[in-house]
Amino acid sequence: MTWPLLVLELSRYRLNVLLVEKGIDVAMGATKANSAIVHGGYAEPHSTLKGQLCYEGRRAFAQLNSELNFGFQQTGSLVVTTEDDPAPLEALLEQGEANGLRDLRILEPELSLEVKWALLCEGAGVCSPYEMAIAMAENAVKNGVTLKLESEVMGVRPCDYPVTGSDPLFYIDTAQESFQARYVINAAGVYADRVSQMAGVDDFSIWPRSGQYLLFARGSGKAIKHVIFGLPTNKGKGILLASTIYQNLLIGPDASDQTDREDTSTHVERMAAIFDQCKALYAGLDARQFLRSFTGIRARSSTGDFLIEETKVPGFVHVAGIQSPGLTASPAIARMVEQILLNSGLALEPDPGFDPYRKPIIQQGELRPLREIKPLLDLPSSPEKVICRCEQVTEGQISDACQRGIPVKTIDGVKRRTRASMGWCQGTFCRPRIVEVMQRISDQPFDMRSDIEHSGVSRVEKSELLDFLKSREE
């Protein structure tokens, strides 16, 4: 999640900025598979970068959303305990106050009979992380950043001769082409250690940790007014219960250390365990409203903290180990990297033509009754034609999303930008209709097999989860 804000921040200046991205689209890694929580800033000690940057980053979200329109809601969060002793919550409160927070208090909620105490953080909230990353990438490209998709970095070679002035310090090799750069910012997520090794810096490792989630139907989260956490553990903030900005109930993640950096499969036993923990907090949790499972891979650093620094190789900057609360801290991380570059000698001259605004694609709010949109389903091609009936996405929205400076080559790319195929039918109705619109826009054939459903990743479906939960009752 860090790189979109970094490139957006740097696009404010008269610089030549290149973003090299392995994926077929932006927001393809942990950014599209995380908790979507804008954390309060109390869960990490002040001695860590995580603790120092989280609250600072959190305070920037309202302004960023007003400029970029990616979706942010301040809901507040609750850390709950079933124990009679509130001491663990008092320790979190003290830690938060050390980090600068002044919106924390302990109260007695009425979530379930088992919950005794809760720590309320009024300023926490939820956002749409992949929409946020896409919005920032769109805006950065509009402001002059060059984006290279499907360009996996194969080598980072520091120059082996004396350099002066504006001479390049690095050669960056991809499978398609090579680039020269004065500075390299390594924000490669789960592959940050490998990119670092390419540059001759081998001072940390990434230890992948997977977390699985369950997403429920739109409207299922209406009753959940706050983000609800259990007490944190040594593996993270624990399993949470939250409503997305579109009122989909979201529960998870668990935490499992693994060696595979790409395996985002889901497993019914792990999902059932998540379901059980959340059911104890919220009796209204209904497995019949389950829509989709997904897994995120967290880039956990061997250092135990964010790693943000210029390395022993001048001009090569680490932005690594950015797991939770990386999303929340990302505005502060971007400012920290900007200061590192300044200290390293990069001249940052503001660009008077910089435009901070990006218009929204999705119009948030209640969906219209089906009877109102029925006449719009079978219109001939027009901006008003409804392509996705579950989420009421129009042809005009899809066309807009595909013409904002970033190539959109997959149905998943359209989905993340518009919500088309995110509803009850999960694309059964609208996927062919989306392809038809995309082919008309690009005037090229489009391969439906390029999306996650055809990637070989194993996902637990609704029927499997319901059958498993039922089998335990028999």
Residue pairs with C-beta under 8 A, 6 or more apart in sequence:
1 30
1 31
1 34
1 129
1 132
1 133
1 322
1 326
1 327
1 330
2 187
2 319
2 322
2 326
2 330
2 333
2 334
3 19
3 185
3 187
3 319
4 26
4 27
4 31
4 132
4 133
4 136
4 137
4 140
4 330
5 136
5 330
5 331
5 333
5 334
6 185
6 187
6 319
6 333
6 334
6 337
7 17
7 19
7 136
7 137
7 140
7 145
8 136
8 137
8 139
8 140
8 143
8 334
9 334
9 335
9 337
9 338
10 17
10 140
10 145
10 338
11 17
11 139
11 140
11 143
11 144
11 145
11 351
11 354
12 143
12 350
12 351
12 354
13 348
13 349
13 350
13 351
14 349
14 350
14 351
15 346
15 348
16 146
17 140
17 144
17 145
17 146
18 145
18 146
18 148
18 179
18 181
19 137
19 140
19 145
19 146
19 147
19 148
20 148
20 151
20 153
20 172
20 174
20 179
21 28
21 147
21 148
21 149
21 150
21 151
22 28
22 150
22 151
22 152
22 153
22 191
23 29
23 149
23 150
24 149
24 150
24 409
24 410
24 413
24 450
25 149
25 406
25 407
25 408
25 409
25 410
25 412
25 413
25 416
26 133
26 134
26 137
26 147
26 149
26 406
27 129
27 130
27 133
27 134
27 137
27 416
29 189
29 190
29 297
30 189
30 190
30 296
30 297
30 298
30 299
30 323
31 129
31 130
31 133
31 327
32 129
32 130
32 416
33 213
33 264
33 294
33 295
33 296
33 297
34 129
34 211
34 253
34 296
34 324
34 327
35 213
35 240
35 242
35 250
35 252
35 253
35 324
36 126
36 127
36 128
36 129
36 242
36 244
36 245
36 250
36 327
37 77
37 124
37 125
37 126
37 227
37 240
37 242
37 325
37 327
37 328
38 58
38 61
38 72
38 74
38 124
38 125
38 126
38 127
38 327
38 328
39 54
39 58
39 77
39 124
39 237
39 324
39 325
39 327
39 328
40 54
40 55
40 58
40 77
40 96
40 101
40 103
40 104
40 121
40 123
40 124
41 51
41 54
41 55
41 58
41 96
41 99
41 100
41 101
41 121
41 325
41 328
42 92
42 93
42 95
42 96
42 99
42 101
42 104
42 119
42 121
43 54
43 92
43 95
43 232
43 237
43 325
44 50
44 51
44 54
44 95
44 99
44 325
45 51
45 95
45 98
46 52
46 95
46 98
46 99
48 304
48 305
48 306
49 305
49 306
49 308
49 329
50 305
50 306
50 325
50 329
51 95
51 98
51 99
52 99
52 332
53 306
53 329
53 332
53 333
53 336
54 99
54 325
54 328
54 329
54 332
55 96
55 99
55 100
55 101
56 100
56 329
56 331
56 332
57 325
57 328
57 329
57 330
57 331
57 332
57 333
58 123
58 124
58 328
59 123
60 331
60 332
61 72
61 125
61 127
61 328
61 331
62 72
62 74
64 70
64 72
64 132
64 331
65 71
65 72
65 127
67 356
67 357
67 358
68 132
68 135
68 136
68 139
68 356
68 357
68 358
69 135
69 358
69 359
69 360
70 127
70 128
70 131
70 132
70 134
70 135
70 136
70 360
71 127
71 128
71 131
71 132
71 245
71 362
71 364
72 125
72 126
72 127
72 132
72 245
73 125
73 126
73 127
73 245
74 122
74 123
74 124
74 125
75 124
75 125
75 126
75 225
75 226
75 227
75 242
75 243
76 120
76 121
76 122
76 123
76 124
76 125
76 225
76 226
76 227
77 120
77 121
77 124
77 125
77 226
77 227
77 228
77 229
78 109
78 111
78 118
78 119
78 120
78 121
78 226
78 227
78 228
78 229
79 89
79 92
79 118
79 119
79 121
79 229
79 230
79 231
79 232
80 109
80 111
80 115
80 117
80 118
80 228
80 229
80 230
80 231
80 281
81 88
81 89
81 115
81 116
81 117
81 118
81 230
81 231
82 114
82 115
82 116
83 116
83 117
84 116
86 106
86 116
86 117
88 231
89 106
89 117
89 118
89 119
89 231
90 106
92 104
92 119
92 232
93 104
93 105
93 106
93 119
96 104
96 121
97 104
101 121
101 123
103 121
103 122
103 123
104 119
104 120
104 121
104 122
105 119
105 120
106 117
106 118
106 119
106 120
107 117
107 118
107 120
108 116
108 117
108 118
109 115
109 118
111 118
111 228
111 281
111 282
112 280
112 281
112 282
112 283
114 280
114 281
115 281
120 226
124 226
124 227
125 227
126 227
126 242
126 243
126 244
126 245
127 245
127 327
128 244
128 245
129 327
130 416
131 362
131 416
131 417
132 327
134 406
134 416
134 417
135 358
137 147
137 406
138 358
138 404
138 405
138 406
139 355
139 356
139 357
139 358
140 147
141 147
141 404
141 405
141 406
142 355
142 358
142 404
142 405
143 351
143 353
143 354
143 355
144 351
147 405
147 406
148 174
148 176
149 406
149 407
150 176
151 174
151 175
151 176
151 177
152 174
152 175
153 172
153 173
153 174
153 188
153 195
153 198
154 173
154 174
154 175
155 171
155 172
155 173
155 198
156 170
156 171
156 172
156 173
156 184
156 186
156 195
156 198
156 199
156 316
157 170
157 171
157 172
157 173
157 198
157 199
158 169
158 170
158 199
158 200
158 313
158 316
159 167
159 168
159 169
159 170
159 171
163 169
166 182
167 182
168 180
168 181
168 182
169 181
169 182
169 183
169 184
169 314
169 315
170 180
170 181
170 182
170 183
170 184
170 199
170 315
170 316
171 178
171 179
171 180
171 181
172 178
172 179
172 180
172 181
172 184
181 315
182 315
182 346
183 315
183 316
183 317
183 341
183 344
183 346
184 199
184 315
184 316
184 317
185 317
185 319
185 337
186 192
186 195
186 196
186 199
186 316
186 317
186 318
186 319
186 320
187 319
187 320
187 322
188 194
188 195
188 320
189 299
189 322
190 206
190 208
190 261
190 297
190 299
191 206
191 261
192 206
192 299
192 307
192 318
192 319
192 320
192 321
193 202
193 204
193 205
193 206
193 320
196 202
196 203
196 204
196 311
196 316
196 318
196 320
199 311
199 313
199 316
200 313
201 311
201 312
201 313
201 316
201 318
203 311
204 301
204 302
204 303
204 307
204 318
204 320
204 321
205 301
205 302
206 261
206 299
206 300
206 301
206 302
206 320
206 321
207 257
207 300
207 301
207 302
208 257
208 258
208 259
208 260
208 261
208 297
208 298
208 299
208 300
209 235
209 236
209 255
209 256
209 257
209 258
209 297
209 298
209 300
209 323
210 255
210 256
210 258
210 263
210 264
210 295
210 296
210 297
210 298
211 236
211 252
211 253
211 254
211 255
211 256
211 295
211 296
211 298
212 252
212 253
212 254
212 266
212 267
212 270
212 271
212 274
212 293
212 294
212 295
213 250
213 251
213 252
213 253
213 274
213 293
213 294
213 295
213 296
214 250
214 251
214 252
214 271
214 274
214 275
214 290
214 292
214 293
214 465
215 244
215 248
215 249
215 250
215 290
215 291
215 292
215 293
215 294
216 248
216 249
216 250
216 251
216 286
216 289
216 290
216 291
217 248
217 249
217 289
217 290
217 291
217 423
217 424
218 246
218 247
218 248
218 367
218 390
218 391
218 422
218 423
219 247
219 248
220 247
220 248
220 249
220 286
220 289
221 242
221 243
221 244
221 247
221 248
221 249
221 250
222 243
222 247
223 282
223 284
224 241
224 242
224 243
224 249
224 282
225 243
227 240
227 241
227 242
228 240
228 241
228 242
228 281
228 282
229 237
229 238
229 239
229 240
230 238
230 239
230 240
230 277
230 281
231 238
232 238
233 255
235 255
236 253
236 255
236 298
236 323
236 324
237 324
239 251
239 252
239 253
239 254
239 274
239 277
239 278
240 250
240 251
240 252
241 249
241 250
241 251
241 278
241 281
241 282
241 285
242 249
242 250
242 251
243 249
243 250
244 250
245 364
246 364
246 419
248 291
249 285
249 289
251 274
251 275
251 278
251 285
252 274
253 274
253 295
253 296
254 270
254 273
254 274
256 270
257 300
261 297
262 297
263 295
263 297
263 457
264 294
264 295
264 296
264 297
264 457
265 295
265 457
265 458
265 459
266 293
266 294
266 295
266 458
266 459
266 460
267 460
268 460
268 464
268 465
268 468
269 468
271 293
271 460
271 465
272 465
272 468
272 469
272 472
275 285
275 287
275 465
275 469
278 285
279 285
287 465
287 466
287 469
288 466
290 462
290 465
290 466
291 424
291 426
291 462
292 426
292 459
293 459
293 460
293 461
293 465
294 459
298 323
298 324
299 320
299 321
299 322
299 323
300 321
300 323
301 307
301 320
301 321
301 323
303 321
305 321
306 320
306 321
306 322
306 326
306 329
306 333
307 318
307 319
307 320
307 321
308 317
308 318
308 319
308 320
308 333
308 336
308 337
308 340
309 317
309 318
309 340
310 316
310 317
310 318
310 340
310 343
310 344
311 317
311 318
314 344
315 344
317 337
317 340
317 341
317 344
319 333
319 337
322 329
322 330
322 333
326 333
338 348
341 348
342 348
361 397
361 400
361 401
361 417
361 418
362 397
362 417
362 418
362 419
367 391
367 392
368 392
370 389
373 386
373 389
373 392
376 384
376 385
376 386
376 394
377 385
377 386
377 389
379 385
379 386
381 395
381 437
381 440
382 395
382 396
383 394
383 395
383 396
383 399
384 394
384 395
384 396
385 394
385 395
385 396
386 392
386 393
386 394
386 395
387 393
387 394
387 395
387 398
387 420
387 430
387 433
387 434
387 437
388 418
388 419
388 420
388 421
388 422
388 423
388 429
388 430
388 433
388 434
389 423
389 429
389 430
390 421
390 422
390 423
390 424
390 425
390 429
390 430
391 418
391 419
391 420
391 421
391 422
391 423
393 418
393 419
393 420
393 430
395 437
397 418
397 420
398 414
398 418
398 420
398 434
398 437
398 438
398 441
399 437
399 441
401 408
401 414
401 417
401 418
402 408
402 414
402 438
402 441
402 442
403 441
408 414
408 417
408 438
409 446
409 450
410 450
410 451
411 420
411 421
411 427
411 431
411 434
411 435
411 438
411 448
411 450
411 451
412 451
412 452
414 420
414 421
414 434
414 438
415 421
415 422
415 427
420 427
420 430
420 434
421 427
421 430
421 431
421 434
427 434
431 448
432 448
435 446
435 448
438 446
439 445
439 446
448 454
452 459
